[in-house]
């Protein structure tokens, strides 16, 4: 806080001296009271001065803002009230020659002219109706053709399914395999696939028998409780009629297609010379159920019946 002497040294045109005299009279010789009164007056004057300056600045800012908003509002008002002049829609007058021709016709015979216009309108309506009937007929005809084409396609697929898979006439499991299935009390015998053995099926390093999606004749050999993605345990009657257990069939998904594969002990089936398996031979894979267990029977159609060594054996081997 400034002292009284410092406040007196400020050049204010004599106003401060007058203020000091006024406060001395009010303090009546009490120096601390005088200083307190003088300090309060100075502070109030200082605060009031700054308040007036702030109000002046606010007033100037408000005036500037009003001017700016008035300008912007004027521009906006002008923009909103701007109208594009519309073109006149007056009708084009008819040529003088046409007007004269019409007036001459009306003067001669008004009734004949009107009757002529009515007849022309009726003819136009008849002309317009005819093509619509033709279009409707064509549309109905095209729909019938599409239906016939669809029916033909479906019938071709149904009738030629066996031909496409080389299964016409309808295949029947060989009798000696049916005999072995009957011994096991097997049920639900169905043909899963018929295909040609590939070099991949006989490759020891691959160790699998693949059934591509295009060669799968039915998916009904799997039940709801089976999960082919994780693998389903199964057993197999080999072409030589020996039984091998602890195989597994899995569904392998590849991009937009899939295939079923027999894995685990498949190499024991492929390497068994009695089965006569080799690339290029035609085989059938049949499925059946023994209780709840899934079984398969692999038929080598290139293997002659008399070549089956030990075909009468029914023992189950865990190779």
Protein Blocks (a to p, Z undefined) as FASTA:
>chain_A
ZZfklmmmpcghhmmmmmmmmmmmmnnopaklmmmmmmmmmmmmmmmmmmmmmmmmmmmm
mmmmmmmmmmmmmmmmmmmmpccddddfbdcdddfklmmmmmmmmmmommlmmmmmmmmm
mmmmmmmmmmmmmmmmmmmmmmmmmmmmmmmmmmmmmmmmmmmnopaccddddfklmmmm
mmnopahiacfbdcdddfklmpmklopacddfklpmbfklpcfklcfknopadddddfko
pacehiacddddehjbccdddehjlmmmmmmmklopaehiacddddddehjaccdddddf
kbcfklpghklpcbdcdZZ
